[in-house]
Amino acid sequence: MNEQHNPWFDTTVQQLNDPQNQRVWSVIVSLFGDLAQDKGARISGSALTRIITPMGIKPEAIRVALHRLRKDGWIESARAGRASVHYLTEYGRNQSAAVTPRIYERRAAAPGDWHLLIAEDGAGQATLDDVLLLSNYVAVNRTTALGHGPMPRNLDDLLAAGVNSMRVPGWLKARLFPEHLQDACATLQRDLQQIAAPPAGLTPAQTGTLRTLIVHRWRRVVLRHPDLPPSFHPEDWSGETCRALVFQLLDRLPRPELSALDTQAD
């Protein structure tokens, strides 16, 4: 049978649909990261279609995106009787696990023990570039990086200095939280504030649709800026208000059991 018609669900899907260009492969990554990240977790092709098509994404686009994800080593597919099932590869699970703590952290990190690394223009640039690949560093300019945690060793070509107190200027805040990111966060906050409490009777697939949309929108905000304390935030940054709204809604939409997604026949 078809999904139960639910006006609240239809309205909420429209509200949560990403206003930016929606990449189907990225939506699927968000879906697996939220619903089926564990080793051995599998989602049938029909369940995947049932979750994603209410977003306005056609089955053909889902098939193309799955092909890309298989080619890139994220997902494997197999036959289970007459049906197909899809699951994350070890690479896909590792990639998802690497960002899961940041996506699902209910409170912003407040790192301390700051230090500054400065490279000579040219000579130490390659070393500094390698350091900036680590998640606890942010670039101040082409030759300077700010990091938190223990000061790294074996960086003899960089000047390293501990920072006991710090004032963050407006230009650095603007660089770390650019206008397009602030706009995306503010838009998500407005959308979440307009959503009423979920009604009873949502199907598992409908819950999966909504969770995927929420996580996908939030992921596109929280993974695009470093984990930094409030002193680094621009005055009008709405990230922490948005974070609270995200988890308030996710808590009202408990993650469905994968087996329940296949109890509804097409």
Secondary structure, 3 states (H helix, E strand, C coil): CCCCCCHHHHHHHHHHCCCCCCCHHHHHHHHHHHHCCCCCCCEEHHHHHHHHHHHCCCHHHHHHHHHHHHHCCCEEEEEECCEEEEEECHHHHHHHHHHHHHHHCCCCCCCCCEEEEEECCCCCHHHHHHHCCCCCEEEEECCEEEEECCCCCCCCCEEEEEECCCCCCHHHHHHHCCHHHHHHHHHHHHHHHCCCCCCCCCCHHHHHHHHHHHHHHHHHHHCCCCCCCHHHCCCCCCHHHHHHHHHHHHHCCCCCCHHHHHCCCC
